[in-house]
Amino acid sequence: MKTHSLILLRHAEAVPHGTMARDFDRPLTALGKEQAAAAGQALIEAGLNLENALVWCSSAQRTRQTAELALGKFPQATIQYVDALYDIDMSGLLEMLRETPDTTKTLVIVGHNPTIAETCHELAGDNLDAPQFSSLTQGYPPATATGYHIESDWTGLKTDTAELVYLKIV
């Protein structure tokens, strides 16, 4: 059985709704840019090796900026912009994850709430009861990242094969 890693990263703070003609085009605020860079630095400090990671990123402006700022220090990571991640729901995201090629050892999703938070809660299960992760029951703020060890192939991804091992709220 293979072990995989999954990181869920919510985009950093974006300009308010209604600021742009389309929600899709909302960029990060100055604080959001700082948050995204800090999230990337936190991944480095946690010792997470994303050098050969596959990154699926919503093609919305704020998620693209978050991915570029947070993951720019991992030049070997491959970023793919996925239109479907903009408005996908949790079941759709889980289906995508289960279709990940087994050759992908580390997968990073840069996306939006509520899907990122709902997927986090679904995969974390009872891990949310642990003191170090209990803050996730209060929400999944911008630029939050959670990491999971997956003790199965991607097709077997579910609560009892995913172990929540990392949380960083910037």
HELIX and SHEET records of a PDB file:
HELIX    1   1 ASP A   23  ASP A   25  5                                   3    
HELIX    2   2 ALA A   30  GLU A   45  1                                  16    
HELIX    3   3 GLN A   61  LEU A   71  1                                  11    
HELIX    4   4 ASP A   83  TYR A   86  5                                   4    
HELIX    5   5 MET A   90  ARG A   98  1                                   9    
HELIX    6   6 THR A  115  ALA A  124  1                                  10    
HELIX    7   7 GLY A  125  ASP A  129  5                                   5    
HELIX    8   8 SER A  134  GLN A  138  5                                   5    
HELIX    9   9 TRP A  154  GLY A  156  5                                   3    
HELIX   10  10 THR A  159  THR A  161  5                                   3    
SHEET    1   A 6 THR A  78  VAL A  82  0                                        
SHEET    2   A 6 LEU A  54  SER A  58  1                                        
SHEET    3   A 6 THR A 106  GLY A 111  1                                        
SHEET    4   A 6 HIS A   4  ARG A  10  1                                        
SHEET    5   A 6 ALA A 145  ILE A 150 -1                                        
SHEET    6   A 6 ALA A 162  LYS A 168 -1                                        
END                                                                             
